[in-house]
Amino acid sequence: MYLEHDSSKLIYRNPKGALKTNSKLCLHLLVGSDAIPELVECIIGENRIKMAYSYEINSARMYECNIEMPEISGVLFYCFRVIADGREIVCANNDLRLGGQGKMYDAFPDSLFQITVYDESYKTPDWMKNAVV
């Protein structure tokens, strides 16, 4: 079995980059498995979201889920969990922790994908605009 998610590509994460509060995000995960997976889920923060089958690419299955960003700015972390072929595999951020192509793990890793959520109405204080920090 193999799992594929690349947080830098729109086919897997749309839109890319930081997101506004209350905006929507669509995540995709490609699952290559001899058997139809028993479970495909996205774990984001404390939430587990069951992913839906979307379409097939070269005998692998693409799964997707839509997520609404919270009302409060901050950082969210996510990964994917799949149970298929009698195995449980997690797809999360790679060892460099810079996003992009994910890595498969047999257990939950410390390195998760990251989403920065910002408040569009935040204004930089005037005193800071020409300051050296």
NUBAGU-563552 format. One record per residue (C-alpha): residue number from 0; x, y, z. Coordinates in pm, 1 decimal, always signed. Layout:
BEGIN
<NUM <X Y Z>>;
...
// end
This chain:
BEGIN
<0 <+0.0 +0.0 +0.0>>;
<1 <+115.8 +354.3 -64.3>>;
<2 <-23.8 +696.5 +25.7>>;
<3 <+48.4 +1022.3 -152.3>>;
<4 <-20.2 +1383.2 -46.8>>;
<5 <+181.7 +1687.1 -150.1>>;
<6 <+78.7 +2003.3 +34.2>>;
<7 <+247.5 +2219.7 -230.2>>;
<8 <+28.5 +2093.5 -517.6>>;
<9 <-327.7 +2212.0 -585.6>>;
<10 <-440.7 +1859.7 -676.1>>;
<11 <-384.7 +1761.5 -310.2>>;
<12 <-447.2 +2089.7 -123.9>>;
<13 <-671.3 +2359.3 -264.3>>;
<14 <-609.4 +2643.0 -199.1>>;
<15 <-238.8 +2633.0 -110.3>>;
<16 <-71.4 +2854.7 +146.7>>;
<17 <-214.2 +3038.8 +446.2>>;
<18 <-593.4 +3057.2 +471.0>>;
<19 <-834.1 +3319.5 +601.7>>;
<20 <-1048.7 +3241.0 +904.6>>;
<21 <-1384.4 +3084.0 +806.6>>;
<22 <-1253.8 +2989.6 +459.8>>;
<23 <-1279.9 +2642.8 +306.8>>;
<24 <-1004.9 +2393.7 +222.6>>;
<25 <-1022.6 +2079.7 +8.4>>;
<26 <-768.2 +1806.3 +85.1>>;
<27 <-697.6 +1499.6 -129.5>>;
<28 <-510.7 +1177.6 -57.8>>;
<29 <-408.3 +920.0 -318.8>>;
<30 <-427.7 +561.1 -192.3>>;
<31 <-267.8 +274.4 -380.8>>;
<32 <-388.5 -55.6 -240.9>>;
<33 <-487.1 -400.8 -366.3>>;
<34 <-799.7 -385.6 -151.5>>;
<35 <-1052.8 -107.6 -104.6>>;
<36 <-951.5 +66.5 +220.3>>;
<37 <-1164.3 +3.3 +527.1>>;
<38 <-1096.4 +355.8 +653.1>>;
<39 <-952.4 +673.7 +502.6>>;
<40 <-958.6 +972.8 +734.9>>;
<41 <-802.9 +1313.1 +777.5>>;
<42 <-699.1 +1400.5 +1132.3>>;
<43 <-688.9 +1777.2 +1176.4>>;
<44 <-644.0 +1913.8 +1525.0>>;
<45 <-875.7 +1711.5 +1747.9>>;
<46 <-1112.1 +1622.8 +1459.6>>;
<47 <-1124.2 +1303.9 +1255.2>>;
<48 <-1295.6 +1349.2 +920.4>>;
<49 <-1387.8 +1049.4 +709.2>>;
<50 <-1270.8 +1107.3 +351.6>>;
<51 <-1490.3 +1025.1 +52.8>>;
<52 <-1383.7 +833.7 -257.0>>;
<53 <-1349.2 +1081.7 -541.7>>;
<54 <-1200.5 +912.9 -850.5>>;
<55 <-938.1 +666.1 -973.7>>;
<56 <-593.8 +740.5 -1123.7>>;
<57 <-382.9 +455.5 -1265.8>>;
<58 <-548.3 +195.2 -1038.6>>;
<59 <-503.3 +414.0 -727.4>>;
<60 <-797.9 +580.6 -553.6>>;
<61 <-822.3 +952.4 -477.4>>;
<62 <-1007.7 +1047.7 -159.0>>;
<63 <-1115.1 +1396.5 -53.2>>;
<64 <-1257.2 +1598.3 +232.3>>;
<65 <-1362.5 +1960.2 +273.6>>;
<66 <-1270.9 +2148.8 +586.9>>;
<67 <-1385.5 +2486.0 +716.2>>;
<68 <-1117.3 +2692.1 +884.1>>;
<69 <-1189.1 +2810.0 +1239.6>>;
<70 <-1310.6 +3158.7 +1333.7>>;
<71 <-990.7 +3225.1 +1525.9>>;
<72 <-648.0 +3259.9 +1364.7>>;
<73 <-371.4 +3016.4 +1451.9>>;
<74 <-196.7 +2706.6 +1322.7>>;
<75 <-367.0 +2374.1 +1246.4>>;
<76 <-182.0 +2046.6 +1201.1>>;
<77 <-309.3 +1753.6 +996.0>>;
<78 <-226.6 +1406.1 +870.9>>;
<79 <-407.5 +1114.0 +709.9>>;
<80 <-479.7 +764.5 +844.4>>;
<81 <-564.0 +467.5 +624.8>>;
<82 <-652.5 +109.9 +713.0>>;
<83 <-624.1 -130.2 +417.6>>;
<84 <-465.0 -463.6 +330.0>>;
<85 <-456.5 -546.0 +703.5>>;
<86 <-227.9 -248.1 +773.2>>;
<87 <-266.5 +94.1 +931.1>>;
<88 <-56.1 +365.5 +765.6>>;
<89 <-28.9 +737.1 +841.8>>;
<90 <+68.1 +997.0 +580.0>>;
<91 <+219.6 +1311.0 +733.3>>;
<92 <+484.8 +1574.9 +672.6>>;
<93 <+831.4 +1463.3 +567.1>>;
<94 <+1143.6 +1464.9 +786.0>>;
<95 <+1240.6 +1818.3 +679.2>>;
<96 <+902.8 +1950.1 +805.6>>;
<97 <+879.6 +2199.2 +520.9>>;
<98 <+561.0 +2065.9 +362.4>>;
<99 <+546.8 +1932.1 +10.1>>;
<100 <+565.9 +1557.1 -53.0>>;
<101 <+443.2 +1363.5 +248.1>>;
<102 <+590.2 +1051.3 +401.8>>;
<103 <+430.1 +725.0 +516.4>>;
<104 <+461.6 +613.1 +879.2>>;
<105 <+353.6 +302.5 +1071.4>>;
<106 <+258.2 +516.3 +1374.5>>;
<107 <+164.2 +879.6 +1437.2>>;
<108 <+473.1 +1094.5 +1379.6>>;
<109 <+572.9 +1425.6 +1533.3>>;
<110 <+596.5 +1580.6 +1188.8>>;
<111 <+249.0 +1685.4 +1068.4>>;
<112 <+137.2 +1900.7 +777.2>>;
<113 <+63.6 +2261.0 +879.4>>;
<114 <-205.7 +2513.7 +787.3>>;
<115 <-164.8 +2876.6 +894.1>>;
<116 <-500.5 +3046.1 +952.8>>;
<117 <-500.3 +3427.2 +959.3>>;
<118 <-751.1 +3698.9 +1043.5>>;
<119 <-800.4 +3915.1 +735.1>>;
<120 <-921.1 +4206.8 +945.4>>;
<121 <-597.4 +4227.1 +1148.0>>;
<122 <-423.7 +4562.3 +1099.5>>;
<123 <-55.8 +4623.3 +1171.5>>;
<124 <-18.3 +4899.8 +1435.7>>;
<125 <+99.9 +5231.1 +1284.7>>;
<126 <+403.3 +5248.5 +1515.3>>;
<127 <+530.2 +4920.2 +1373.2>>;
<128 <+511.5 +5008.2 +1002.6>>;
<129 <+851.9 +5183.4 +996.6>>;
<130 <+1006.5 +5011.3 +1296.5>>;
<131 <+1306.3 +4781.6 +1296.6>>;
<132 <+1232.1 +4473.9 +1500.2>>;
// end
